[in-house]
Amino acid sequence: MADCMEKIGRNIAEHLCNYIGETVTIYCTCGGESGSGFTGVVLSVNDCFVRLITCIGPAPGCALGSACNRGLFSLWNRRCCSGDIRSVGSVTDIPIDRIASFVHNAV
C-alpha cells in the first residue's frame, strides 16, 4: 500500500509541474481554514510539497533612492515609502500527500 501511495504522490507532483506559473486552487484533506483551499500561482513542486505564491507583496517603493521624497511617484508609492503598506506577501507550502483536489483552468 505504501508503494502505491508513493506512486500516486509522484504522479500528482508530475502533473502539478505542468502548471508552474499558473494560478490554481488546491484543496487539502486538513481541517480548519486549510480545508477551504489555497489559491495562488504554482512556484515550485517536488515529491513532497507544492509551493504557491498566495499573496504577492508590494514592489519596492523607492527604486530610485530618495526620489519618492521629491514627489516623483504616485500617492501609492509614497505610502509604500512611508511604511503604510504592511504586507510582504505570502507563500504556502502544501504537502503532496494532503491534496484532496486540484483545480485549474481548462485551457
Backbone atoms as SQL, in Angstrom:
CREATE TABLE atoms (id INTEGER PRIMARY KEY, chain TEXT, resi INTEGER, resn TEXT, atom TEXT, x REAL, y REAL, z REAL);
INSERT INTO atoms VALUES
  (1, 'A', 1, 'MET', 'N', 0.826, -1.207, 0.000),
  (2, 'A', 1, 'MET', 'CA', 0.000, 0.000, 0.000),
  (3, 'A', 1, 'MET', 'C', 0.865, 1.265, 0.000),
  (4, 'A', 2, 'ALA', 'N', 1.950, 1.274, 0.787),
  (5, 'A', 2, 'ALA', 'CA', 2.822, 2.450, 0.847),
  (6, 'A', 2, 'ALA', 'C', 3.440, 2.746, -0.518),
  (7, 'A', 3, 'ASP', 'N', 3.819, 1.682, -1.251),
  (8, 'A', 3, 'ASP', 'CA', 4.390, 1.852, -2.581),
  (9, 'A', 3, 'ASP', 'C', 3.378, 2.474, -3.528),
  (10, 'A', 4, 'CYS', 'N', 2.114, 2.064, -3.406),
  (11, 'A', 4, 'CYS', 'CA', 1.044, 2.619, -4.232),
  (12, 'A', 4, 'CYS', 'C', 0.869, 4.113, -3.938),
  (13, 'A', 5, 'MET', 'N', 0.870, 4.475, -2.656),
  (14, 'A', 5, 'MET', 'CA', 0.707, 5.892, -2.279),
  (15, 'A', 5, 'MET', 'C', 1.883, 6.722, -2.769),
  (16, 'A', 6, 'GLU', 'N', 3.092, 6.157, -2.728),
  (17, 'A', 6, 'GLU', 'CA', 4.264, 6.856, -3.239),
  (18, 'A', 6, 'GLU', 'C', 4.110, 7.150, -4.724),
  (19, 'A', 7, 'LYS', 'N', 3.617, 6.155, -5.474),
  (20, 'A', 7, 'LYS', 'CA', 3.415, 6.319, -6.917),
  (21, 'A', 7, 'LYS', 'C', 2.357, 7.381, -7.201),
  (22, 'A', 8, 'ILE', 'N', 1.262, 7.380, -6.439),
  (23, 'A', 8, 'ILE', 'CA', 0.214, 8.391, -6.611),
  (24, 'A', 8, 'ILE', 'C', 0.782, 9.782, -6.330),
  (25, 'A', 9, 'GLY', 'N', 1.562, 9.908, -5.262),
  (26, 'A', 9, 'GLY', 'CA', 2.186, 11.191, -4.926),
  (27, 'A', 9, 'GLY', 'C', 3.090, 11.689, -6.035),
  (28, 'A', 10, 'ARG', 'N', 3.885, 10.779, -6.631),
  (29, 'A', 10, 'ARG', 'CA', 4.767, 11.160, -7.745),
  (30, 'A', 10, 'ARG', 'C', 3.961, 11.621, -8.941),
  (31, 'A', 11, 'ASN', 'N', 2.858, 10.913, -9.242),
  (32, 'A', 11, 'ASN', 'CA', 2.022, 11.287, -10.383),
  (33, 'A', 11, 'ASN', 'C', 1.398, 12.663, -10.186),
  (34, 'A', 12, 'ILE', 'N', 0.931, 12.948, -8.984),
  (35, 'A', 12, 'ILE', 'CA', 0.357, 14.269, -8.702),
  (36, 'A', 12, 'ILE', 'C', 1.428, 15.340, -8.836),
  (37, 'A', 13, 'ALA', 'N', 2.611, 15.075, -8.298),
  (38, 'A', 13, 'ALA', 'CA', 3.710, 16.047, -8.387),
  (39, 'A', 13, 'ALA', 'C', 4.084, 16.301, -9.843),
  (40, 'A', 14, 'GLU', 'N', 4.163, 15.245, -10.638),
  (41, 'A', 14, 'GLU', 'CA', 4.483, 15.404, -12.059),
  (42, 'A', 14, 'GLU', 'C', 3.409, 16.224, -12.768),
  (43, 'A', 15, 'HIS', 'N', 2.149, 15.964, -12.431),
  (44, 'A', 15, 'HIS', 'CA', 1.048, 16.705, -13.032),
  (45, 'A', 15, 'HIS', 'C', 1.107, 18.184, -12.627),
  (46, 'A', 16, 'LEU', 'N', 1.363, 18.451, -11.349),
  (47, 'A', 16, 'LEU', 'CA', 1.442, 19.831, -10.871),
  (48, 'A', 16, 'LEU', 'C', 2.572, 20.606, -11.546),
  (49, 'A', 17, 'CYS', 'N', 3.642, 19.924, -11.906),
  (50, 'A', 17, 'CYS', 'CA', 4.771, 20.584, -12.581),
  (51, 'A', 17, 'CYS', 'C', 4.340, 21.250, -13.892),
  (52, 'A', 18, 'ASN', 'N', 3.307, 20.715, -14.523),
  (53, 'A', 18, 'ASN', 'CA', 2.803, 21.301, -15.774),
  (54, 'A', 18, 'ASN', 'C', 2.165, 22.661, -15.554),
  (55, 'A', 19, 'TYR', 'N', 1.871, 23.008, -14.307),
  (56, 'A', 19, 'TYR', 'CA', 1.151, 24.244, -14.008),
  (57, 'A', 19, 'TYR', 'C', 2.019, 25.281, -13.297),
  (58, 'A', 20, 'ILE', 'N', 3.328, 25.112, -13.317),
  (59, 'A', 20, 'ILE', 'CA', 4.217, 26.119, -12.729),
  (60, 'A', 20, 'ILE', 'C', 4.008, 27.434, -13.478),
  (61, 'A', 21, 'GLY', 'N', 3.770, 28.496, -12.712),
  (62, 'A', 21, 'GLY', 'CA', 3.490, 29.803, -13.294),
  (63, 'A', 21, 'GLY', 'C', 2.013, 30.075, -13.514),
  (64, 'A', 22, 'GLU', 'N', 1.165, 29.083, -13.297),
  (65, 'A', 22, 'GLU', 'CA', -0.281, 29.217, -13.490),
  (66, 'A', 22, 'GLU', 'C', -0.988, 29.409, -12.151),
  (67, 'A', 23, 'THR', 'N', -2.151, 30.059, -12.191),
  (68, 'A', 23, 'THR', 'CA', -2.975, 30.207, -10.997),
  (69, 'A', 23, 'THR', 'C', -3.859, 28.973, -10.843),
  (70, 'A', 24, 'VAL', 'N', -3.821, 28.386, -9.651),
  (71, 'A', 24, 'VAL', 'CA', -4.583, 27.170, -9.359),
  (72, 'A', 24, 'VAL', 'C', -5.219, 27.295, -7.973),
  (73, 'A', 25, 'THR', 'N', -6.136, 26.378, -7.679),
  (74, 'A', 25, 'THR', 'CA', -6.672, 26.233, -6.325),
  (75, 'A', 25, 'THR', 'C', -6.455, 24.790, -5.906),
  (76, 'A', 26, 'ILE', 'N', -5.914, 24.614, -4.704),
  (77, 'A', 26, 'ILE', 'CA', -5.653, 23.280, -4.173),
  (78, 'A', 26, 'ILE', 'C', -6.430, 23.129, -2.875),
  (79, 'A', 27, 'TYR', 'N', -7.258, 22.075, -2.806),
  (80, 'A', 27, 'TYR', 'CA', -8.000, 21.747, -1.587),
  (81, 'A', 27, 'TYR', 'C', -7.260, 20.632, -0.866),
  (82, 'A', 28, 'CYS', 'N', -7.228, 20.736, 0.446),
  (83, 'A', 28, 'CYS', 'CA', -6.472, 19.783, 1.259),
  (84, 'A', 28, 'CYS', 'C', -7.392, 18.925, 2.112),
  (85, 'A', 29, 'THR', 'N', -6.852, 17.821, 2.601),
  (86, 'A', 29, 'THR', 'CA', -7.594, 16.931, 3.483),
  (87, 'A', 29, 'THR', 'C', -7.488, 17.363, 4.943),
  (88, 'A', 30, 'CYS', 'N', -6.954, 18.531, 5.187),
  (89, 'A', 30, 'CYS', 'CA', -6.784, 19.050, 6.543),
  (90, 'A', 30, 'CYS', 'C', -8.072, 19.738, 6.987),
  (91, 'A', 31, 'GLY', 'N', -8.192, 19.986, 8.258),
  (92, 'A', 31, 'GLY', 'CA', -9.357, 20.690, 8.772),
  (93, 'A', 31, 'GLY', 'C', -9.117, 22.187, 8.850),
  (94, 'A', 32, 'GLY', 'N', -10.074, 22.888, 9.406),
  (95, 'A', 32, 'GLY', 'CA', -9.942, 24.333, 9.607),
  (96, 'A', 32, 'GLY', 'C', -9.912, 25.096, 8.301),
  (97, 'A', 33, 'GLU', 'N', -9.205, 26.213, 8.316),
  (98, 'A', 33, 'GLU', 'CA', -9.116, 27.090, 7.146),
  (99, 'A', 33, 'GLU', 'C', -8.480, 26.406, 5.942),
  (100, 'A', 34, 'SER', 'N', -7.558, 25.487, 6.175),
  (101, 'A', 34, 'SER', 'CA', -6.884, 24.841, 5.044),
  (102, 'A', 34, 'SER', 'C', -7.833, 23.983, 4.217),
  (103, 'A', 35, 'GLY', 'N', -8.941, 23.538, 4.809),
  (104, 'A', 35, 'GLY', 'CA', -9.930, 22.778, 4.061),
  (105, 'A', 35, 'GLY', 'C', -10.688, 23.613, 3.049),
  (106, 'A', 36, 'SER', 'N', -10.599, 24.942, 3.174),
  (107, 'A', 36, 'SER', 'CA', -11.255, 25.852, 2.233),
  (108, 'A', 36, 'SER', 'C', -10.474, 26.010, 0.945),
  (109, 'A', 37, 'GLY', 'N', -9.263, 25.521, 0.917),
  (110, 'A', 37, 'GLY', 'CA', -8.446, 25.582, -0.284),
  (111, 'A', 37, 'GLY', 'C', -7.516, 26.769, -0.297),
  (112, 'A', 38, 'PHE', 'N', -6.496, 26.657, -1.123),
  (113, 'A', 38, 'PHE', 'CA', -5.500, 27.708, -1.302),
  (114, 'A', 38, 'PHE', 'C', -5.451, 28.056, -2.778),
  (115, 'A', 39, 'THR', 'N', -5.585, 29.326, -3.097),
  (116, 'A', 39, 'THR', 'CA', -5.475, 29.787, -4.474),
  (117, 'A', 39, 'THR', 'C', -4.212, 30.609, -4.603),
  (118, 'A', 40, 'GLY', 'N', -3.425, 30.305, -5.614),
  (119, 'A', 40, 'GLY', 'CA', -2.195, 31.046, -5.839),
  (120, 'A', 40, 'GLY', 'C', -1.510, 30.565, -7.106),
  (121, 'A', 41, 'VAL', 'N', -0.345, 31.124, -7.358),
  (122, 'A', 41, 'VAL', 'CA', 0.458, 30.768, -8.524),
  (123, 'A', 41, 'VAL', 'C', 1.448, 29.685, -8.105),
  (124, 'A', 42, 'VAL', 'N', 1.505, 28.586, -8.875),
  (125, 'A', 42, 'VAL', 'CA', 2.439, 27.499, -8.569),
  (126, 'A', 42, 'VAL', 'C', 3.853, 28.002, -8.807),
  (127, 'A', 43, 'LEU', 'N', 4.650, 27.967, -7.740),
  (128, 'A', 43, 'LEU', 'CA', 6.030, 28.440, -7.809),
  (129, 'A', 43, 'LEU', 'C', 6.991, 27.279, -8.044),
  (130, 'A', 44, 'SER', 'N', 6.804, 26.192, -7.283),
  (131, 'A', 44, 'SER', 'CA', 7.673, 25.029, -7.447),
  (132, 'A', 44, 'SER', 'C', 6.967, 23.779, -6.941),
  (133, 'A', 45, 'VAL', 'N', 7.472, 22.633, -7.381),
  (134, 'A', 45, 'VAL', 'CA', 6.906, 21.342, -6.994),
  (135, 'A', 45, 'VAL', 'C', 8.061, 20.364, -6.801),
  (136, 'A', 46, 'ASN', 'N', 7.988, 19.562, -5.737),
  (137, 'A', 46, 'ASN', 'CA', 8.898, 18.428, -5.591),
  (138, 'A', 46, 'ASN', 'C', 8.074, 17.218, -5.163),
  (139, 'A', 47, 'ASP', 'N', 8.711, 16.124, -4.809),
  (140, 'A', 47, 'ASP', 'CA', 7.975, 14.906, -4.454),
  (141, 'A', 47, 'ASP', 'C', 7.167, 15.047, -3.170),
  (142, 'A', 48, 'CYS', 'N', 7.499, 16.037, -2.341),
  (143, 'A', 48, 'CYS', 'CA', 6.842, 16.174, -1.037),
  (144, 'A', 48, 'CYS', 'C', 5.891, 17.365, -0.940),
  (145, 'A', 49, 'PHE', 'N', 6.223, 18.481, -1.588),
  (146, 'A', 49, 'PHE', 'CA', 5.460, 19.719, -1.428),
  (147, 'A', 49, 'PHE', 'C', 5.203, 20.410, -2.754),
  (148, 'A', 50, 'VAL', 'N', 4.125, 21.195, -2.783),
  (149, 'A', 50, 'VAL', 'CA', 3.893, 22.168, -3.852),
  (150, 'A', 50, 'VAL', 'C', 3.906, 23.534, -3.174),
  (151, 'A', 51, 'ARG', 'N', 4.594, 24.489, -3.756),
  (152, 'A', 51, 'ARG', 'CA', 4.701, 25.838, -3.202),
  (153, 'A', 51, 'ARG', 'C', 3.903, 26.804, -4.068),
  (154, 'A', 52, 'LEU', 'N', 2.972, 27.522, -3.415),
  (155, 'A', 52, 'LEU', 'CA', 2.149, 28.527, -4.085),
  (156, 'A', 52, 'LEU', 'C', 2.494, 29.910, -3.556),
  (157, 'A', 53, 'ILE', 'N', 2.506, 30.891, -4.436),
  (158, 'A', 53, 'ILE', 'CA', 2.539, 32.288, -4.004),
  (159, 'A', 53, 'ILE', 'C', 1.076, 32.670, -3.835),
  (160, 'A', 54, 'THR', 'N', 0.648, 32.846, -2.590),
  (161, 'A', 54, 'THR', 'CA', -0.762, 33.103, -2.319),
  (162, 'A', 54, 'THR', 'C', -1.065, 34.585, -2.139),
  (163, 'A', 55, 'CYS', 'N', -0.051, 35.397, -1.946),
  (164, 'A', 55, 'CYS', 'CA', -0.235, 36.844, -1.856),
  (165, 'A', 55, 'CYS', 'C', 1.070, 37.506, -2.262),
  (166, 'A', 56, 'ILE', 'N', 1.017, 38.319, -3.296),
  (167, 'A', 56, 'ILE', 'CA', 2.221, 38.990, -3.774),
  (168, 'A', 56, 'ILE', 'C', 2.374, 40.305, -3.029),
  (169, 'A', 57, 'GLY', 'N', 3.523, 40.520, -2.455),
  (170, 'A', 57, 'GLY', 'CA', 3.801, 41.753, -1.726),
  (171, 'A', 57, 'GLY', 'C', 4.030, 42.917, -2.676),
  (172, 'A', 58, 'PRO', 'N', 4.069, 44.138, -2.134),
  (173, 'A', 58, 'PRO', 'CA', 4.266, 45.316, -2.978),
  (174, 'A', 58, 'PRO', 'C', 5.690, 45.387, -3.525),
  (175, 'A', 59, 'ALA', 'N', 5.819, 46.028, -4.650),
  (176, 'A', 59, 'ALA', 'CA', 7.146, 46.255, -5.227),
  (177, 'A', 59, 'ALA', 'C', 7.884, 47.272, -4.380),
  (178, 'A', 60, 'PRO', 'N', 9.207, 47.322, -4.489),
  (179, 'A', 60, 'PRO', 'CA', 9.948, 48.335, -3.743),
  (180, 'A', 60, 'PRO', 'C', 9.422, 49.726, -4.086),
  (181, 'A', 61, 'GLY', 'N', 9.151, 50.523, -3.073),
  (182, 'A', 61, 'GLY', 'CA', 8.554, 51.839, -3.289),
  (183, 'A', 61, 'GLY', 'C', 9.541, 52.911, -3.706),
  (184, 'A', 62, 'CYS', 'N', 10.787, 52.723, -3.407),
  (185, 'A', 62, 'CYS', 'CA', 11.791, 53.757, -3.696),
  (186, 'A', 62, 'CYS', 'C', 12.902, 53.175, -4.544),
  (187, 'A', 63, 'ALA', 'N', 12.544, 52.659, -5.689),
  (188, 'A', 63, 'ALA', 'CA', 13.531, 52.022, -6.556),
  (189, 'A', 63, 'ALA', 'C', 14.600, 53.005, -7.031),
  (190, 'A', 64, 'LEU', 'N', 14.286, 54.289, -6.983),
  (191, 'A', 64, 'LEU', 'CA', 15.250, 55.305, -7.427),
  (192, 'A', 64, 'LEU', 'C', 15.836, 56.066, -6.232),
  (193, 'A', 65, 'GLY', 'N', 16.026, 55.372, -5.146),
  (194, 'A', 65, 'GLY', 'CA', 16.618, 56.005, -3.975),
  (195, 'A', 65, 'GLY', 'C', 15.638, 56.934, -3.299),
  (196, 'A', 66, 'SER', 'N', 16.005, 58.178, -3.096),
  (197, 'A', 66, 'SER', 'CA', 15.158, 59.127, -2.366),
  (198, 'A', 66, 'SER', 'C', 14.210, 59.883, -3.283),
  (199, 'A', 67, 'ALA', 'N', 14.046, 59.438, -4.523),
  (200, 'A', 67, 'ALA', 'CA', 13.197, 60.151, -5.480),
  (201, 'A', 67, 'ALA', 'C', 11.754, 60.251, -4.991),
  (202, 'A', 68, 'CYS', 'N', 11.282, 59.264, -4.205),
  (203, 'A', 68, 'CYS', 'CA', 9.886, 59.312, -3.762),
  (204, 'A', 68, 'CYS', 'C', 9.666, 60.478, -2.798),
  (205, 'A', 69, 'ASN', 'N', 10.685, 60.936, -2.161),
  (206, 'A', 69, 'ASN', 'CA', 10.560, 62.078, -1.252),
  (207, 'A', 69, 'ASN', 'C', 10.390, 63.393, -2.013),
  (208, 'A', 70, 'ARG', 'N', 10.692, 63.409, -3.296),
  (209, 'A', 70, 'ARG', 'CA', 10.587, 64.628, -4.100),
  (210, 'A', 70, 'ARG', 'C', 9.287, 64.678, -4.888),
  (211, 'A', 71, 'GLY', 'N', 8.355, 63.769, -4.584),
  (212, 'A', 71, 'GLY', 'CA', 7.049, 63.819, -5.234),
  (213, 'A', 71, 'GLY', 'C', 7.037, 63.322, -6.657),
  (214, 'A', 72, 'LEU', 'N', 7.975, 62.468, -7.051),
  (215, 'A', 72, 'LEU', 'CA', 8.022, 61.974, -8.420),
  (216, 'A', 72, 'LEU', 'C', 7.176, 60.730, -8.637),
  (217, 'A', 73, 'PHE', 'N', 6.586, 60.180, -7.574),
  (218, 'A', 73, 'PHE', 'CA', 5.808, 58.962, -7.670),
  (219, 'A', 73, 'PHE', 'C', 4.374, 59.224, -7.249),
  (220, 'A', 74, 'SER', 'N', 3.526, 58.268, -7.504),
  (221, 'A', 74, 'SER', 'CA', 2.111, 58.391, -7.136),
  (222, 'A', 74, 'SER', 'C', 1.946, 58.323, -5.626),
  (223, 'A', 75, 'LEU', 'N', 0.735, 58.630, -5.171),
  (224, 'A', 75, 'LEU', 'CA', 0.429, 58.550, -3.747),
  (225, 'A', 75, 'LEU', 'C', 0.673, 57.144, -3.232),
  (226, 'A', 76, 'TRP', 'N', 0.335, 56.124, -4.030),
  (227, 'A', 76, 'TRP', 'CA', 0.555, 54.745, -3.597),
  (228, 'A', 76, 'TRP', 'C', 2.021, 54.497, -3.305),
  (229, 'A', 77, 'ASN', 'N', 2.898, 54.923, -4.197),
  (230, 'A', 77, 'ASN', 'CA', 4.324, 54.709, -3.988),
  (231, 'A', 77, 'ASN', 'C', 4.829, 55.483, -2.775),
  (232, 'A', 78, 'ARG', 'N', 4.308, 56.673, -2.546),
  (233, 'A', 78, 'ARG', 'CA', 4.737, 57.424, -1.360),
  (234, 'A', 78, 'ARG', 'C', 4.292, 56.708, -0.093),
  (235, 'A', 79, 'ARG', 'N', 3.093, 56.090, -0.131),
  (236, 'A', 79, 'ARG', 'CA', 2.642, 55.334, 1.034),
  (237, 'A', 79, 'ARG', 'C', 3.546, 54.134, 1.272),
  (238, 'A', 80, 'CYS', 'N', 4.006, 53.506, 0.212),
  (239, 'A', 80, 'CYS', 'CA', 4.929, 52.380, 0.379),
  (240, 'A', 80, 'CYS', 'C', 6.223, 52.850, 1.038),
  (241, 'A', 81, 'CYS', 'N', 6.698, 53.990, 0.593),
  (242, 'A', 81, 'CYS', 'CA', 7.939, 54.518, 1.152),
  (243, 'A', 81, 'CYS', 'C', 7.784, 54.860, 2.625),
  (244, 'A', 82, 'SER', 'N', 6.611, 55.315, 3.012),
  (245, 'A', 82, 'SER', 'CA', 6.428, 55.722, 4.405),
  (246, 'A', 82, 'SER', 'C', 6.058, 54.547, 5.299),
  (247, 'A', 83, 'GLY', 'N', 5.899, 53.352, 4.745),
  (248, 'A', 83, 'GLY', 'CA', 5.641, 52.168, 5.550),
  (249, 'A', 83, 'GLY', 'C', 4.171, 51.886, 5.814),
  (250, 'A', 84, 'ASP', 'N', 3.234, 52.543, 5.087),
  (251, 'A', 84, 'ASP', 'CA', 1.817, 52.299, 5.315),
  (252, 'A', 84, 'ASP', 'C', 1.352, 50.941, 4.786),
  (253, 'A', 85, 'ILE', 'N', 2.079, 50.371, 3.836),
  (254, 'A', 85, 'ILE', 'CA', 1.737, 49.057, 3.306),
  (255, 'A', 85, 'ILE', 'C', 2.413, 48.031, 4.218),
  (256, 'A', 86, 'ARG', 'N', 1.614, 47.162, 4.835),
  (257, 'A', 86, 'ARG', 'CA', 2.173, 46.259, 5.841),
  (258, 'A', 86, 'ARG', 'C', 2.313, 44.819, 5.369),
  (259, 'A', 87, 'SER', 'N', 1.937, 44.510, 4.157),
  (260, 'A', 87, 'SER', 'CA', 2.033, 43.142, 3.675),
  (261, 'A', 87, 'SER', 'C', 3.333, 42.933, 2.921),
  (262, 'A', 88, 'VAL', 'N', 3.990, 41.833, 3.212),
  (263, 'A', 88, 'VAL', 'CA', 5.197, 41.483, 2.461),
  (264, 'A', 88, 'VAL', 'C', 4.926, 40.295, 1.544),
  (265, 'A', 89, 'GLY', 'N', 3.661, 39.873, 1.474),
  (266, 'A', 89, 'GLY', 'CA', 3.287, 38.744, 0.641),
  (267, 'A', 89, 'GLY', 'C', 3.285, 37.460, 1.450),
  (268, 'A', 90, 'SER', 'N', 2.894, 36.363, 0.803),
  (269, 'A', 90, 'SER', 'CA', 2.917, 35.078, 1.490),
  (270, 'A', 90, 'SER', 'C', 3.106, 33.933, 0.499),
  (271, 'A', 91, 'VAL', 'N', 3.710, 32.878, 1.007),
  (272, 'A', 91, 'VAL', 'CA', 3.947, 31.653, 0.253),
  (273, 'A', 91, 'VAL', 'C', 3.336, 30.520, 1.058),
  (274, 'A', 92, 'THR', 'N', 2.683, 29.577, 0.386),
  (275, 'A', 92, 'THR', 'CA', 2.075, 28.442, 1.054),
  (276, 'A', 92, 'THR', 'C', 2.706, 27.151, 0.534),
  (277, 'A', 93, 'ASP', 'N', 3.214, 26.331, 1.450),
  (278, 'A', 93, 'ASP', 'CA', 3.749, 25.010, 1.108),
  (279, 'A', 93, 'ASP', 'C', 2.710, 23.968, 1.491),
  (280, 'A', 94, 'ILE', 'N', 2.279, 23.189, 0.518),
  (281, 'A', 94, 'ILE', 'CA', 1.239, 22.185, 0.744),
  (282, 'A', 94, 'ILE', 'C', 1.850, 20.797, 0.554),
  (283, 'A', 95, 'PRO', 'N', 1.736, 19.922, 1.570),
  (284, 'A', 95, 'PRO', 'CA', 2.236, 18.552, 1.401),
  (285, 'A', 95, 'PRO', 'C', 1.450, 17.824, 0.307),
  (286, 'A', 96, 'ILE', 'N', 2.171, 17.188, -0.597),
  (287, 'A', 96, 'ILE', 'CA', 1.539, 16.465, -1.708),
  (288, 'A', 96, 'ILE', 'C', 0.545, 15.427, -1.188),
  (289, 'A', 97, 'ASP', 'N', 0.892, 14.762, -0.074),
  (290, 'A', 97, 'ASP', 'CA', 0.019, 13.693, 0.426),
  (291, 'A', 97, 'ASP', 'C', -1.226, 14.213, 1.128),
  (292, 'A', 98, 'ARG', 'N', -1.405, 15.539, 1.215),
  (293, 'A', 98, 'ARG', 'CA', -2.595, 16.142, 1.826),
  (294, 'A', 98, 'ARG', 'C', -3.518, 16.785, 0.796),
  (295, 'A', 99, 'ILE', 'N', -3.204, 16.638, -0.494),
  (296, 'A', 99, 'ILE', 'CA', -4.029, 17.243, -1.540),
  (297, 'A', 99, 'ILE', 'C', -5.256, 16.373, -1.787),
  (298, 'A', 100, 'ALA', 'N', -6.429, 17.000, -1.640),
  (299, 'A', 100, 'ALA', 'CA', -7.691, 16.304, -1.914),
  (300, 'A', 100, 'ALA', 'C', -8.126, 16.526, -3.342),
  (301, 'A', 101, 'SER', 'N', -7.965, 17.769, -3.832),
  (302, 'A', 101, 'SER', 'CA', -8.293, 18.048, -5.227),
  (303, 'A', 101, 'SER', 'C', -7.507, 19.265, -5.690),
  (304, 'A', 102, 'PHE', 'N', -7.414, 19.356, -7.008),
  (305, 'A', 102, 'PHE', 'CA', -6.589, 20.367, -7.654),
  (306, 'A', 102, 'PHE', 'C', -7.431, 20.971, -8.785),
  (307, 'A', 103, 'VAL', 'N', -7.611, 22.291, -8.750),
  (308, 'A', 103, 'VAL', 'CA', -8.466, 22.972, -9.727),
  (309, 'A', 103, 'VAL', 'C', -7.596, 23.913, -10.558),
  (310, 'A', 104, 'HIS', 'N', -7.756, 23.835, -11.885),
  (311, 'A', 104, 'HIS', 'CA', -7.003, 24.696, -12.792),
  (312, 'A', 104, 'HIS', 'C', -7.870, 25.034, -13.990),
  (313, 'A', 105, 'ASN', 'N', -7.427, 25.995, -14.785),
  (314, 'A', 105, 'ASN', 'CA', -8.163, 26.360, -15.999),
  (315, 'A', 105, 'ASN', 'C', -8.104, 25.230, -17.010),
  (316, 'A', 106, 'ALA', 'N', -9.147, 25.114, -17.818),
  (317, 'A', 106, 'ALA', 'CA', -9.220, 24.051, -18.821),
  (318, 'A', 106, 'ALA', 'C', -8.322, 24.339, -20.023),
  (319, 'A', 107, 'VAL', 'N', -8.038, 25.598, -20.258),
  (320, 'A', 107, 'VAL', 'CA', -7.256, 25.948, -21.444),
  (321, 'A', 107, 'VAL', 'C', -5.856, 26.310, -21.043);
